[in-house]
Amino acid sequence: MNRTKILRKFIRTRMALAETMQKIMDLNRTRKLTSTMPVVGKQEELAEELKILNATAEIQNKVMKRYEAQLNRDQQRA
């Protein structure tokens, strides 16, 4: 694959991962605030959303590492 295309995909994935991490941090902040309030079902909903975001971040991290490895291989060949 073309180095420029891989680099572009790497940057997009890194940006998506940063966005996902920000959502996770915001969600954790919300969970912390709602833990003191008696909101029925809200904690379970937030926990489920956090679980999905964590899985998404893990996948994005793996993809980013794969692109990084491809870029390093291509650089060593050149």
PDB file of N, CA, C and O in Angstrom, chain B, residues numbered from 101:
ATOM      1  N   MET B 101       0.846  -1.173   0.000  1.00  0.00           N
ATOM      2  CA  MET B 101       0.000   0.000   0.000  1.00  0.00           C
ATOM      3  C   MET B 101       0.891   1.237   0.000  1.00  0.00           C
ATOM      4  O   MET B 101       2.000   1.214   0.534  1.00  0.00           O
ATOM      5  N   ASN B 102       0.416   2.274  -0.580  1.00  0.00           N
ATOM      6  CA  ASN B 102       1.150   3.518  -0.692  1.00  0.00           C
ATOM      7  C   ASN B 102       1.393   4.126   0.699  1.00  0.00           C
ATOM      8  O   ASN B 102       0.486   4.163   1.531  1.00  0.00           O
ATOM      9  N   ARG B 103       2.606   4.595   0.939  1.00  0.00           N
ATOM     10  CA  ARG B 103       2.976   5.158   2.246  1.00  0.00           C
ATOM     11  C   ARG B 103       2.075   6.329   2.622  1.00  0.00           C
ATOM     12  O   ARG B 103       1.704   6.471   3.787  1.00  0.00           O
ATOM     13  N   THR B 104       1.721   7.160   1.662  1.00  0.00           N
ATOM     14  CA  THR B 104       0.871   8.314   1.935  1.00  0.00           C
ATOM     15  C   THR B 104      -0.510   7.877   2.402  1.00  0.00           C
ATOM     16  O   THR B 104      -1.079   8.474   3.316  1.00  0.00           O
ATOM     17  N   LYS B 105      -1.047   6.837   1.776  1.00  0.00           N
ATOM     18  CA  LYS B 105      -2.363   6.334   2.169  1.00  0.00           C
ATOM     19  C   LYS B 105      -2.323   5.756   3.582  1.00  0.00           C
ATOM     20  O   LYS B 105      -3.236   5.979   4.378  1.00  0.00           O
ATOM     21  N   ILE B 106      -1.271   5.020   3.885  1.00  0.00           N
ATOM     22  CA  ILE B 106      -1.135   4.437   5.222  1.00  0.00           C
ATOM     23  C   ILE B 106      -0.999   5.542   6.261  1.00  0.00           C
ATOM     24  O   ILE B 106      -1.612   5.479   7.327  1.00  0.00           O
ATOM     25  N   LEU B 107      -0.199   6.550   5.950  1.00  0.00           N
ATOM     26  CA  LEU B 107      -0.014   7.666   6.867  1.00  0.00           C
ATOM     27  C   LEU B 107      -1.331   8.402   7.108  1.00  0.00           C
ATOM     28  O   LEU B 107      -1.639   8.778   8.238  1.00  0.00           O
ATOM     29  N   ARG B 108      -2.096   8.603   6.054  1.00  0.00           N
ATOM     30  CA  ARG B 108      -3.396   9.272   6.182  1.00  0.00           C
ATOM     31  C   ARG B 108      -4.344   8.449   7.061  1.00  0.00           C
ATOM     32  O   ARG B 108      -5.039   8.999   7.915  1.00  0.00           O
ATOM     33  N   LYS B 109      -4.367   7.134   6.846  1.00  0.00           N
ATOM     34  CA  LYS B 109      -5.216   6.260   7.659  1.00  0.00           C
ATOM     35  C   LYS B 109      -4.749   6.259   9.115  1.00  0.00           C
ATOM     36  O   LYS B 109      -5.568   6.252  10.034  1.00  0.00           O
ATOM     37  N   PHE B 110      -3.439   6.266   9.319  1.00  0.00           N
ATOM     38  CA  PHE B 110      -2.873   6.304  10.670  1.00  0.00           C
ATOM     39  C   PHE B 110      -3.320   7.572  11.396  1.00  0.00           C
ATOM     40  O   PHE B 110      -3.742   7.512  12.551  1.00  0.00           O
ATOM     41  N   ILE B 111      -3.229   8.701  10.731  1.00  0.00           N
ATOM     42  CA  ILE B 111      -3.606   9.981  11.345  1.00  0.00           C
ATOM     43  C   ILE B 111      -5.101  10.014  11.654  1.00  0.00           C
ATOM     44  O   ILE B 111      -5.506  10.473  12.723  1.00  0.00           O
ATOM     45  N   ARG B 112      -5.916   9.534  10.728  1.00  0.00           N
ATOM     46  CA  ARG B 112      -7.366   9.497  10.965  1.00  0.00           C
ATOM     47  C   ARG B 112      -7.714   8.593  12.144  1.00  0.00           C
ATOM     48  O   ARG B 112      -8.573   8.926  12.960  1.00  0.00           O
ATOM     49  N   THR B 113      -7.044   7.457  12.224  1.00  0.00           N
ATOM     50  CA  THR B 113      -7.302   6.528  13.324  1.00  0.00           C
ATOM     51  C   THR B 113      -6.856   7.135  14.645  1.00  0.00           C
ATOM     52  O   THR B 113      -7.536   6.980  15.659  1.00  0.00           O
ATOM     53  N   ARG B 114      -5.725   7.822  14.644  1.00  0.00           N
ATOM     54  CA  ARG B 114      -5.230   8.470  15.861  1.00  0.00           C
ATOM     55  C   ARG B 114      -6.201   9.552  16.318  1.00  0.00           C
ATOM     56  O   ARG B 114      -6.440   9.700  17.517  1.00  0.00           O
ATOM     57  N   MET B 115      -6.764  10.308  15.378  1.00  0.00           N
ATOM     58  CA  MET B 115      -7.738  11.334  15.725  1.00  0.00           C
ATOM     59  C   MET B 115      -9.019  10.709  16.283  1.00  0.00           C
ATOM     60  O   MET B 115      -9.594  11.215  17.247  1.00  0.00           O
ATOM     61  N   ALA B 116      -9.455   9.620  15.679  1.00  0.00           N
ATOM     62  CA  ALA B 116     -10.657   8.923  16.155  1.00  0.00           C
ATOM     63  C   ALA B 116     -10.426   8.369  17.554  1.00  0.00           C
ATOM     64  O   ALA B 116     -11.320   8.418  18.398  1.00  0.00           O
ATOM     65  N   LEU B 117      -9.232   7.845  17.803  1.00  0.00           N
ATOM     66  CA  LEU B 117      -8.908   7.317  19.125  1.00  0.00           C
ATOM     67  C   LEU B 117      -8.905   8.442  20.167  1.00  0.00           C
ATOM     68  O   LEU B 117      -9.405   8.260  21.277  1.00  0.00           O
ATOM     69  N   ALA B 118      -8.356   9.579  19.818  1.00  0.00           N
ATOM     70  CA  ALA B 118      -8.351  10.719  20.744  1.00  0.00           C
ATOM     71  C   ALA B 118      -9.779  11.166  21.055  1.00  0.00           C
ATOM     72  O   ALA B 118     -10.093  11.517  22.192  1.00  0.00           O
ATOM     73  N   GLU B 119     -10.634  11.150  20.045  1.00  0.00           N
ATOM     74  CA  GLU B 119     -12.035  11.512  20.237  1.00  0.00           C
ATOM     75  C   GLU B 119     -12.740  10.508  21.148  1.00  0.00           C
ATOM     76  O   GLU B 119     -13.510  10.893  22.028  1.00  0.00           O
ATOM     77  N   THR B 120     -12.475   9.236  20.934  1.00  0.00           N
ATOM     78  CA  THR B 120     -13.065   8.189  21.759  1.00  0.00           C
ATOM     79  C   THR B 120     -12.595   8.309  23.202  1.00  0.00           C
ATOM     80  O   THR B 120     -13.385   8.156  24.133  1.00  0.00           O
ATOM     81  N   MET B 121     -11.315   8.582  23.383  1.00  0.00           N
ATOM     82  CA  MET B 121     -10.782   8.734  24.738  1.00  0.00           C
ATOM     83  C   MET B 121     -11.427   9.935  25.446  1.00  0.00           C
ATOM     84  O   MET B 121     -11.693   9.883  26.647  1.00  0.00           O
ATOM     85  N   GLN B 122     -11.672  11.006  24.700  1.00  0.00           N
ATOM     86  CA  GLN B 122     -12.330  12.172  25.285  1.00  0.00           C
ATOM     87  C   GLN B 122     -13.756  11.829  25.711  1.00  0.00           C
ATOM     88  O   GLN B 122     -14.214  12.270  26.765  1.00  0.00           O
ATOM     89  N   LYS B 123     -14.456  11.044  24.892  1.00  0.00           N
ATOM     90  CA  LYS B 123     -15.806  10.613  25.243  1.00  0.00           C
ATOM     91  C   LYS B 123     -15.787   9.745  26.501  1.00  0.00           C
ATOM     92  O   LYS B 123     -16.671   9.859  27.350  1.00  0.00           O
ATOM     93  N   ILE B 124     -14.786   8.885  26.618  1.00  0.00           N
ATOM     94  CA  ILE B 124     -14.653   8.025  27.796  1.00  0.00           C
ATOM     95  C   ILE B 124     -14.433   8.888  29.039  1.00  0.00           C
ATOM     96  O   ILE B 124     -15.043   8.648  30.081  1.00  0.00           O
ATOM     97  N   MET B 125     -13.570   9.881  28.929  1.00  0.00           N
ATOM     98  CA  MET B 125     -13.303  10.759  30.069  1.00  0.00           C
ATOM     99  C   MET B 125     -14.552  11.550  30.456  1.00  0.00           C
ATOM    100  O   MET B 125     -14.837  11.718  31.642  1.00  0.00           O
ATOM    101  N   ASP B 126     -15.295  12.036  29.463  1.00  0.00           N
ATOM    102  CA  ASP B 126     -16.537  12.760  29.737  1.00  0.00           C
ATOM    103  C   ASP B 126     -17.559  11.853  30.414  1.00  0.00           C
ATOM    104  O   ASP B 126     -18.250  12.260  31.348  1.00  0.00           O
ATOM    105  N   LEU B 127     -17.641  10.633  29.933  1.00  0.00           N
ATOM    106  CA  LEU B 127     -18.574   9.665  30.503  1.00  0.00           C
ATOM    107  C   LEU B 127     -18.200   9.323  31.942  1.00  0.00           C
ATOM    108  O   LEU B 127     -19.076   9.194  32.797  1.00  0.00           O
ATOM    109  N   ASN B 128     -16.917   9.179  32.210  1.00  0.00           N
ATOM    110  CA  ASN B 128     -16.468   8.914  33.577  1.00  0.00           C
ATOM    111  C   ASN B 128     -16.791  10.095  34.499  1.00  0.00           C
ATOM    112  O   ASN B 128     -17.165   9.905  35.656  1.00  0.00           O
ATOM    113  N   ARG B 129     -16.642  11.302  33.978  1.00  0.00           N
ATOM    114  CA  ARG B 129     -16.995  12.492  34.747  1.00  0.00           C
ATOM    115  C   ARG B 129     -18.490  12.482  35.075  1.00  0.00           C
ATOM    116  O   ARG B 129     -18.893  12.788  36.197  1.00  0.00           O
ATOM    117  N   THR B 130     -19.300  12.128  34.084  1.00  0.00           N
ATOM    118  CA  THR B 130     -20.750  12.054  34.285  1.00  0.00           C
ATOM    119  C   THR B 130     -21.101  10.973  35.296  1.00  0.00           C
ATOM    120  O   THR B 130     -21.962  11.172  36.153  1.00  0.00           O
ATOM    121  N   ARG B 131     -20.434   9.828  35.194  1.00  0.00           N
ATOM    122  CA  ARG B 131     -20.687   8.751  36.153  1.00  0.00           C
ATOM    123  C   ARG B 131     -20.350   9.188  37.573  1.00  0.00           C
ATOM    124  O   ARG B 131     -21.066   8.861  38.520  1.00  0.00           O
ATOM    125  N   LYS B 132     -19.271   9.918  37.710  1.00  0.00           N
ATOM    126  CA  LYS B 132     -18.861  10.386  39.033  1.00  0.00           C
ATOM    127  C   LYS B 132     -19.909  11.338  39.618  1.00  0.00           C
ATOM    128  O   LYS B 132     -20.222  11.271  40.806  1.00  0.00           O
ATOM    129  N   LEU B 133     -20.444  12.222  38.778  1.00  0.00           N
ATOM    130  CA  LEU B 133     -21.452  13.174  39.236  1.00  0.00           C
ATOM    131  C   LEU B 133     -22.776  12.483  39.568  1.00  0.00           C
ATOM    132  O   LEU B 133     -23.425  12.831  40.554  1.00  0.00           O
ATOM    133  N   THR B 134     -23.175  11.516  38.759  1.00  0.00           N
ATOM    134  CA  THR B 134     -24.463  10.855  38.981  1.00  0.00           C
ATOM    135  C   THR B 134     -24.393   9.796  40.070  1.00  0.00           C
ATOM    136  O   THR B 134     -25.430   9.308  40.519  1.00  0.00           O
ATOM    137  N   SER B 135     -23.189   9.431  40.502  1.00  0.00           N
ATOM    138  CA  SER B 135     -23.087   8.416  41.552  1.00  0.00           C
ATOM    139  C   SER B 135     -23.616   8.936  42.880  1.00  0.00           C
ATOM    140  O   SER B 135     -24.032   8.153  43.735  1.00  0.00           O
ATOM    141  N   THR B 136     -23.604  10.248  43.058  1.00  0.00           N
ATOM    142  CA  THR B 136     -24.119  10.831  44.298  1.00  0.00           C
ATOM    143  C   THR B 136     -25.618  11.086  44.228  1.00  0.00           C
ATOM    144  O   THR B 136     -26.262  11.303  45.255  1.00  0.00           O
ATOM    145  N   MET B 137     -26.177  11.060  43.018  1.00  0.00           N
ATOM    146  CA  MET B 137     -27.612  11.294  42.848  1.00  0.00           C
ATOM    147  C   MET B 137     -28.336   9.962  42.666  1.00  0.00           C
ATOM    148  O   MET B 137     -27.830   9.058  42.000  1.00  0.00           O
ATOM    149  N   PRO B 138     -29.521   9.846  43.262  1.00  0.00           N
ATOM    150  CA  PRO B 138     -30.278   8.605  43.094  1.00  0.00           C
ATOM    151  C   PRO B 138     -31.025   8.575  41.760  1.00  0.00           C
ATOM    152  O   PRO B 138     -32.229   8.833  41.724  1.00  0.00           O
ATOM    153  N   VAL B 139     -30.341   8.269  40.682  1.00  0.00           N
ATOM    154  CA  VAL B 139     -30.944   8.197  39.361  1.00  0.00           C
ATOM    155  C   VAL B 139     -31.093   6.723  39.002  1.00  0.00           C
ATOM    156  O   VAL B 139     -30.103   6.002  38.878  1.00  0.00           O
ATOM    157  N   VAL B 140     -32.327   6.285  38.838  1.00  0.00           N
ATOM    158  CA  VAL B 140     -32.600   4.883  38.578  1.00  0.00           C
ATOM    159  C   VAL B 140     -32.259   4.544  37.123  1.00  0.00           C
ATOM    160  O   VAL B 140     -32.738   5.196  36.195  1.00  0.00           O
ATOM    161  N   GLY B 141     -31.433   3.525  36.941  1.00  0.00           N
ATOM    162  CA  GLY B 141     -31.101   3.041  35.611  1.00  0.00           C
ATOM    163  C   GLY B 141     -30.010   3.825  34.903  1.00  0.00           C
ATOM    164  O   GLY B 141     -29.460   3.347  33.911  1.00  0.00           O
ATOM    165  N   LYS B 142     -29.688   4.999  35.378  1.00  0.00           N
ATOM    166  CA  LYS B 142     -28.686   5.837  34.700  1.00  0.00           C
ATOM    167  C   LYS B 142     -27.291   5.222  34.809  1.00  0.00           C
ATOM    168  O   LYS B 142     -26.530   5.244  33.842  1.00  0.00           O
ATOM    169  N   GLN B 143     -26.951   4.676  35.972  1.00  0.00           N
ATOM    170  CA  GLN B 143     -25.630   4.073  36.171  1.00  0.00           C
ATOM    171  C   GLN B 143     -25.430   2.882  35.233  1.00  0.00           C
ATOM    172  O   GLN B 143     -24.354   2.715  34.657  1.00  0.00           O
ATOM    173  N   GLU B 144     -26.468   2.055  35.082  1.00  0.00           N
ATOM    174  CA  GLU B 144     -26.362   0.888  34.195  1.00  0.00           C
ATOM    175  C   GLU B 144     -26.194   1.318  32.741  1.00  0.00           C
ATOM    176  O   GLU B 144     -25.421   0.726  31.987  1.00  0.00           O
ATOM    177  N   GLU B 145     -26.937   2.363  32.363  1.00  0.00           N
ATOM    178  CA  GLU B 145     -26.833   2.887  30.999  1.00  0.00           C
ATOM    179  C   GLU B 145     -25.432   3.434  30.731  1.00  0.00           C
ATOM    180  O   GLU B 145     -24.853   3.179  29.675  1.00  0.00           O
ATOM    181  N   LEU B 146     -24.901   4.175  31.674  1.00  0.00           N
ATOM    182  CA  LEU B 146     -23.558   4.735  31.530  1.00  0.00           C
ATOM    183  C   LEU B 146     -22.497   3.637  31.502  1.00  0.00           C
ATOM    184  O   LEU B 146     -21.523   3.729  30.755  1.00  0.00           O
ATOM    185  N   ALA B 147     -22.688   2.599  32.319  1.00  0.00           N
ATOM    186  CA  ALA B 147     -21.733   1.493  32.342  1.00  0.00           C
ATOM    187  C   ALA B 147     -21.721   0.763  31.003  1.00  0.00           C
ATOM    188  O   ALA B 147     -20.658   0.373  30.522  1.00  0.00           O
ATOM    189  N   GLU B 148     -22.886   0.578  30.401  1.00  0.00           N
ATOM    190  CA  GLU B 148     -22.968  -0.087  29.100  1.00  0.00           C
ATOM    191  C   GLU B 148     -22.300   0.757  28.016  1.00  0.00           C
ATOM    192  O   GLU B 148     -21.573   0.231  27.172  1.00  0.00           O
ATOM    193  N   GLU B 149     -22.545   2.055  28.042  1.00  0.00           N
ATOM    194  CA  GLU B 149     -21.924   2.942  27.063  1.00  0.00           C
ATOM    195  C   GLU B 149     -20.403   2.956  27.226  1.00  0.00           C
ATOM    196  O   GLU B 149     -19.666   2.973  26.240  1.00  0.00           O
ATOM    197  N   LEU B 150     -19.945   2.949  28.471  1.00  0.00           N
ATOM    198  CA  LEU B 150     -18.508   2.927  28.748  1.00  0.00           C
ATOM    199  C   LEU B 150     -17.880   1.631  28.232  1.00  0.00           C
ATOM    200  O   LEU B 150     -16.768   1.645  27.703  1.00  0.00           O
ATOM    201  N   LYS B 151     -18.578   0.537  28.383  1.00  0.00           N
ATOM    202  CA  LYS B 151     -18.092  -0.764  27.905  1.00  0.00           C
ATOM    203  C   LYS B 151     -17.906  -0.727  26.377  1.00  0.00           C
ATOM    204  O   LYS B 151     -16.902  -1.209  25.853  1.00  0.00           O
ATOM    205  N   ILE B 152     -18.871  -0.159  25.689  1.00  0.00           N
ATOM    206  CA  ILE B 152     -18.803  -0.067  24.221  1.00  0.00           C
ATOM    207  C   ILE B 152     -17.657   0.853  23.800  1.00  0.00           C
ATOM    208  O   ILE B 152     -16.906   0.530  22.879  1.00  0.00           O
ATOM    209  N   LEU B 153     -17.525   1.989  24.468  1.00  0.00           N
ATOM    210  CA  LEU B 153     -16.452   2.923  24.126  1.00  0.00           C
ATOM    211  C   LEU B 153     -15.074   2.326  24.390  1.00  0.00           C
ATOM    212  O   LEU B 153     -14.146   2.546  23.611  1.00  0.00           O
ATOM    213  N   ASN B 154     -14.930   1.583  25.464  1.00  0.00           N
ATOM    214  CA  ASN B 154     -13.653   0.931  25.752  1.00  0.00           C
ATOM    215  C   ASN B 154     -13.301  -0.093  24.682  1.00  0.00           C
ATOM    216  O   ASN B 154     -12.144  -0.190  24.271  1.00  0.00           O
ATOM    217  N   ALA B 155     -14.284  -0.852  24.233  1.00  0.00           N
ATOM    218  CA  ALA B 155     -14.041  -1.832  23.168  1.00  0.00           C
ATOM    219  C   ALA B 155     -13.647  -1.129  21.872  1.00  0.00           C
ATOM    220  O   ALA B 155     -12.755  -1.584  21.156  1.00  0.00           O
ATOM    221  N   THR B 156     -14.313  -0.023  21.579  1.00  0.00           N
ATOM    222  CA  THR B 156     -13.998   0.749  20.383  1.00  0.00           C
ATOM    223  C   THR B 156     -12.575   1.297  20.451  1.00  0.00           C
ATOM    224  O   THR B 156     -11.833   1.235  19.470  1.00  0.00           O
ATOM    225  N   ALA B 157     -12.201   1.827  21.599  1.00  0.00           N
ATOM    226  CA  ALA B 157     -10.857   2.381  21.771  1.00  0.00           C
ATOM    227  C   ALA B 157      -9.796   1.290  21.623  1.00  0.00           C
ATOM    228  O   ALA B 157      -8.731   1.528  21.053  1.00  0.00           O
ATOM    229  N   GLU B 158     -10.086   0.109  22.130  1.00  0.00           N
ATOM    230  CA  GLU B 158      -9.138  -1.003  22.012  1.00  0.00           C
ATOM    231  C   GLU B 158      -8.925  -1.386  20.547  1.00  0.00           C
ATOM    232  O   GLU B 158      -7.794  -1.622  20.121  1.00  0.00           O
ATOM    233  N   ILE B 159     -10.001  -1.445  19.789  1.00  0.00           N
ATOM    234  CA  ILE B 159      -9.905  -1.783  18.363  1.00  0.00           C
ATOM    235  C   ILE B 159      -9.129  -0.700  17.620  1.00  0.00           C
ATOM    236  O   ILE B 159      -8.258  -1.002  16.805  1.00  0.00           O
ATOM    237  N   GLN B 160      -9.446   0.555  17.902  1.00  0.00           N
ATOM    238  CA  GLN B 160      -8.746   1.660  17.241  1.00  0.00           C
ATOM    239  C   GLN B 160      -7.260   1.638  17.565  1.00  0.00           C
ATOM    240  O   GLN B 160      -6.432   1.932  16.702  1.00  0.00           O
ATOM    241  N   ASN B 161      -6.920   1.297  18.785  1.00  0.00           N
ATOM    242  CA  ASN B 161      -5.516   1.216  19.191  1.00  0.00           C
ATOM    243  C   ASN B 161      -4.790   0.111  18.422  1.00  0.00           C
ATOM    244  O   ASN B 161      -3.657   0.304  17.982  1.00  0.00           O
ATOM    245  N   LYS B 162      -5.429  -1.028  18.261  1.00  0.00           N
ATOM    246  CA  LYS B 162      -4.820  -2.134  17.512  1.00  0.00           C
ATOM    247  C   LYS B 162      -4.597  -1.751  16.056  1.00  0.00           C
ATOM    248  O   LYS B 162      -3.550  -2.046  15.481  1.00  0.00           O
ATOM    249  N   VAL B 163      -5.585  -1.092  15.465  1.00  0.00           N
ATOM    250  CA  VAL B 163      -5.470  -0.668  14.062  1.00  0.00           C
ATOM    251  C   VAL B 163      -4.345   0.349  13.912  1.00  0.00           C
ATOM    252  O   VAL B 163      -3.557   0.284  12.969  1.00  0.00           O
ATOM    253  N   MET B 164      -4.282   1.287  14.852  1.00  0.00           N
ATOM    254  CA  MET B 164      -3.238   2.301  14.807  1.00  0.00           C
ATOM    255  C   MET B 164      -1.849   1.672  14.913  1.00  0.00           C
ATOM    256  O   MET B 164      -0.930   2.085  14.206  1.00  0.00           O
ATOM    257  N   LYS B 165      -1.688   0.687  15.779  1.00  0.00           N
ATOM    258  CA  LYS B 165      -0.402  -0.004  15.912  1.00  0.00           C
ATOM    259  C   LYS B 165      -0.043  -0.750  14.625  1.00  0.00           C
ATOM    260  O   LYS B 165       1.123  -0.800  14.234  1.00  0.00           O
ATOM    261  N   ARG B 166      -1.051  -1.326  13.974  1.00  0.00           N
ATOM    262  CA  ARG B 166      -0.790  -2.033  12.719  1.00  0.00           C
ATOM    263  C   ARG B 166      -0.303  -1.061  11.642  1.00  0.00           C
ATOM    264  O   ARG B 166       0.647  -1.358  10.917  1.00  0.00           O
ATOM    265  N   TYR B 167      -0.960   0.106  11.539  1.00  0.00           N
ATOM    266  CA  TYR B 167      -0.517   1.112  10.573  1.00  0.00           C
ATOM    267  C   TYR B 167       0.886   1.610  10.904  1.00  0.00           C
ATOM    268  O   TYR B 167       1.702   1.826  10.008  1.00  0.00           O
ATOM    269  N   GLU B 168       1.161   1.790  12.178  1.00  0.00           N
ATOM    270  CA  GLU B 168       2.477   2.250  12.600  1.00  0.00           C
ATOM    271  C   GLU B 168       3.555   1.228  12.228  1.00  0.00           C
ATOM    272  O   GLU B 168       4.643   1.597  11.785  1.00  0.00           O
ATOM    273  N   ALA B 169       3.247  -0.044  12.411  1.00  0.00           N
ATOM    274  CA  ALA B 169       4.198  -1.098  12.037  1.00  0.00           C
ATOM    275  C   ALA B 169       4.431  -1.104  10.529  1.00  0.00           C
ATOM    276  O   ALA B 169       5.561  -1.289  10.078  1.00  0.00           O
ATOM    277  N   GLN B 170       3.370  -0.902   9.746  1.00  0.00           N
ATOM    278  CA  GLN B 170       3.521  -0.850   8.295  1.00  0.00           C
ATOM    279  C   GLN B 170       4.386   0.333   7.887  1.00  0.00           C
ATOM    280  O   GLN B 170       5.235   0.211   7.004  1.00  0.00           O
ATOM    281  N   LEU B 171       4.175   1.469   8.525  1.00  0.00           N
ATOM    282  CA  LEU B 171       4.977   2.647   8.207  1.00  0.00           C
ATOM    283  C   LEU B 171       6.445   2.418   8.549  1.00  0.00           C
ATOM    284  O   LEU B 171       7.331   2.821   7.796  1.00  0.00           O
ATOM    285  N   ASN B 172       6.700   1.775   9.679  1.00  0.00           N
ATOM    286  CA  ASN B 172       8.091   1.494  10.069  1.00  0.00           C
ATOM    287  C   ASN B 172       8.749   0.507   9.097  1.00  0.00           C
ATOM    288  O   ASN B 172       9.918   0.665   8.744  1.00  0.00           O
ATOM    289  N   ARG B 173       8.002  -0.503   8.670  1.00  0.00           N
ATOM    290  CA  ARG B 173       8.541  -1.465   7.693  1.00  0.00           C
ATOM    291  C   ARG B 173       8.884  -0.778   6.390  1.00  0.00           C
ATOM    292  O   ARG B 173       9.949  -1.003   5.815  1.00  0.00           O
ATOM    293  N   ASP B 174       7.965   0.070   5.925  1.00  0.00           N
ATOM    294  CA  ASP B 174       8.201   0.786   4.675  1.00  0.00           C
ATOM    295  C   ASP B 174       9.391   1.729   4.782  1.00  0.00           C
ATOM    296  O   ASP B 174      10.138   1.899   3.819  1.00  0.00           O
ATOM    297  N   GLN B 175       9.569   2.340   5.947  1.00  0.00           N
ATOM    298  CA  GLN B 175      10.693   3.246   6.139  1.00  0.00           C
ATOM    299  C   GLN B 175      12.007   2.490   6.153  1.00  0.00           C
ATOM    300  O   GLN B 175      13.006   2.985   5.632  1.00  0.00           O
ATOM    301  N   GLN B 176      12.027   1.293   6.741  1.00  0.00           N
ATOM    302  CA  GLN B 176      13.245   0.495   6.785  1.00  0.00           C
ATOM    303  C   GLN B 176      13.633  -0.005   5.410  1.00  0.00           C
ATOM    304  O   GLN B 176      14.819  -0.151   5.113  1.00  0.00           O
ATOM    305  N   ARG B 177      12.651  -0.270   4.570  1.00  0.00           N
ATOM    306  CA  ARG B 177      12.927  -0.748   3.201  1.00  0.00           C
ATOM    307  C   ARG B 177      13.516   0.358   2.338  1.00  0.00           C
ATOM    308  O   ARG B 177      14.323   0.098   1.446  1.00  0.00           O
ATOM    309  N   ALA B 178      13.114   1.577   2.603  1.00  0.00           N
ATOM    310  CA  ALA B 178      13.535   2.703   1.746  1.00  0.00           C
ATOM    311  C   ALA B 178      14.981   3.093   2.000  1.00  0.00           C
ATOM    312  O   ALA B 178      15.491   4.017   1.366  1.00  0.00           O
TER     313      ALA B 178
END
